[in-house]
Amino acid sequence: MIEGYLTINEVAEKWNVSARRVRTMCSNGQIVGAAKLGKVWAIPISSEKPIDGRVTTGEYRNWRKNN
């Protein structure tokens, strides 16, 4: 990999998330400075883990029944 950049697998291990989640964050533009070089994503070493906006508390579970 290019000096100063990490691969998807290295970032996934560093942030303790799956590689698929890191790919999704890259394609959604959540990781600042990430660039796709051919088939491979290059993520800057200095990039920080973005805030996960997914709801994991079950807050919206069965929301139709509450109305």
C-alpha positions in Angstrom: 0.0 0.0 0.0 1.1 3.6 -0.5 3.0 5.1 2.4 0.7 7.1 4.8 -2.4 5.0 3.9 -4.0 1.9 5.3 -6.0 -0.9 3.7 -9.6 -1.8 4.5 -8.5 -4.8 6.6 -6.0 -2.8 8.6 -8.5 -0.1 9.4 -11.2 -2.7 10.3 -8.8 -4.3 12.8 -7.7 -0.8 14.2 -11.3 0.3 14.7 -12.6 -3.1 15.8 -15.3 -3.3 13.1 -15.9 -5.6 10.1 -14.1 -5.0 6.8 -17.6 -4.8 5.1 -18.6 -1.9 7.5 -15.4 0.0 6.6 -16.1 -0.5 2.8 -19.7 0.8 3.4 -18.3 3.9 5.3 -15.9 4.5 2.4 -18.5 4.3 -0.3 -20.9 6.6 1.7 -18.2 9.2 2.1 -18.1 9.0 5.9 -14.3 8.5 6.0 -12.5 11.8 5.1 -9.7 11.4 2.7 -10.5 7.8 1.6 -9.9 7.2 -2.1 -10.5 4.3 -4.3 -7.4 3.3 -6.3 -8.7 0.7 -8.9 -10.4 -1.9 -6.8 -8.7 -1.0 -3.5 -9.6 1.6 -1.0 -6.8 3.8 0.5 -7.6 5.3 3.9 -5.2 7.9 5.4 -3.5 6.8 8.6 -4.7 10.0 10.4 -8.4 9.4 9.7 -10.6 8.9 12.7 -13.5 6.5 13.1 -16.8 8.3 12.1 -19.7 8.3 14.5 -22.0 5.3 13.8 -25.5 6.7 13.1 -27.3 3.4 13.0 -29.9 2.8 15.6 -29.0 -0.3 17.7 -31.2 0.2 20.7 -34.3 -1.2 19.0 -36.0 2.3 19.3 -37.8 2.0 16.0 -38.7 -1.7 16.4 -42.5 -2.2 15.8 -42.9 1.6 15.3 -46.1 1.0 13.3 -47.8 -0.7 16.2 -47.2 2.3 18.5 -49.2 4.7 16.3 
